[in-house]
Amino acid sequence: MATQKFTLVENALDSLEHAITHLSAMVKEVPTAGTFKRIILDISHVAELLFKERLRQIHPAFILSDVDKYPSATAHTVTAADALRRLQRIGEVEFNDSDQSALKTIREKRNEIEHYEFSIDEAEAKVVIGSVLAFIFRFATDEVGLDWSARRIEDPRWRRLNEYAEFYEIERAR
């Protein structure tokens, strides 16, 4: 088998597609903690990879935790939190209160899943997932230059994402 490769964006898109697969499955079955867990891990991964892609656009060394190791393919990359700080300081990317809240919530839920016990109900899941999806689509368009918004309208599988983003917007307005 030939070597296969994902760019940061392709890797992020694959994780988003995986989350969509789980969201779509919930139409036919009752959502479980396991389903929400997979979706949260996937969309957290999407956000982190988009941060790294934006840093890579500024300079490829910025995705490495130790920039002096650039261009090593085996050097460790920055954490999502470090990427966020670098984007603010070096990239002059601004994150509004809604962005900060969504990122804090997804980080906390991801850490629960990865490092401890995890619990969530459907209403909380919709807010967590919806807030991060709203952030991802804004960041992907405004900061990374990706046009994923057309797929949210045209692709029937992607339309499911809108339900969560819209739920979050309604909750936020309330």
N, C-alpha and C positions, 0 to 999 in steps of 0.2 A: 504494500500500500504506500502510495506517495505521501510525503510529509504534507500535512495540512496546517494552515496558519490562519489566525484571526488577528486583524488589527484591533486596536482598542475599541474603535467604533463598532466593528463587526462583532466583537465579543460582547459589548454592551447590548447590541441589537439582538443577539442570540439569547441573552438573559431576559430581555424584555419579551421576546417571543415565547420563552419558556413560561414566564409569568402569565402571558395571555392564554397559553394552553390551560393552565390551572384555573384562570378566571372563567374561561369558556366551559370547562368541565362542571363548574358550579351551577350552570343552567340546568343540568340534568340530575345533579345529585346535591345532597345537603352538604354545605361547606363544613369542613372539619378544621381542627387546630392545625393538623398536618398540611392541609391545603393552604391555609393562611400563612403558615410558616414558610412554605416554599415560595409563595408570592413575595413575602416580605424580604426573604433572602435574595431573591432574584432582583427586585427593584432596588434594594440597597446596593447590590453589585453594579447595577446600571449606573446609579448616581456616582459611585466611586470611580468607575471607568471613564465616565464623562469628565469628571474632575481631572483625571490623569490625561485625558485627551486634550483638554484645554491647556493644561500645563505643557504638554508636549508641543502644542502649537506655539507657545511662547518660546520654549527651548526644550529639546528632548532631555537634557540633563536634569531638568526640574522635576521629572517624575521619579528620580532616584532619591532615596533618603540621604545618601551621601553623594552629592553632585560631583565630587572629585573622582568618583568611580566611573563616570561617563566615559566611554560608551559601552561599558560592560553589560553583557546580556544576562549575567548571573547576579548582579547587584540587586539588593532589595529596593523595592519601590516604596514610595511614601504611603502612609496610612491615609484613610479618607480624611481624618481630622487634620493631618499635616498638609494634605493637598488643599483643603479648604483654606487654611491659614496662608499658604503660599499664593493661592489665587487672590486672596484679599490684599496681601502685602506686595507681591511682585506683579501680579496680573491686573491689579486695581479692579477686581471684580467685586461688585457690591451685592450683598445678600440682604434682602429686606426681612422684616420681622416674620413674615409668613414663611419665607425660605428657611430662616434659622429655626423656626418652630418645627417645620416638617423634617428637617435634617436631624434635629435633636431627637424627635420622636422615633424616627426610623433607626437611628443609631442605638437608642435605648432598647427598642424591640429586638433589633438584630443581636445585641449583646445578650439579652435574655435567652434568645434562641441558641446562640453559640456557646454560652458559658454557664447557663443556669436553667431554672425551670421556666416554662413559657405558658402563659395563659392569655386568651383574647376572646372577646365576643364579637359577633358579626358587626355591630354598630361601630365598635372601636376599630375593627379591621378596615371598615369602609373609610373611616376618617384617616387612619394611618396610610393606607394604600392610596387613597384619593389625594391626600396632601402631597405625597411624594411624587405621584404621577404628574400632578399639576406642576410641581417644581421641575421634574425631569424634562417635560415638554418645553417649558419656558427656557430652561438652561440650554437644552440641546439646540434650540432655535437661536436664541440671543447670543450665547457665548461660544458655542461650538460650530454653529453654521449648518446644522443638520435640518433637513426638511421632513420631519416625521409627521407633521400635522396633516398632510394630505392623506396619509395612510389611515389616520384616525377617522377620517370621513369616508374614504373610499373602500377600505378593507373591512368586510363584515366582522372579522375576528377582532380587529382593533377597536371597533365601535364599542365593545364591552368596556374598554378603558374609560370611555367618556362617562359611563354611569358612575364610576368611582370618583372621577375628577369633579363631576357635577354635584355629587352628594357632598363632597368636601366643601365646595364653594357655597352651597346652601347652608351647611353647618357653620361655616366661617361667618357668613353674613348674619346668621341668627345670633 
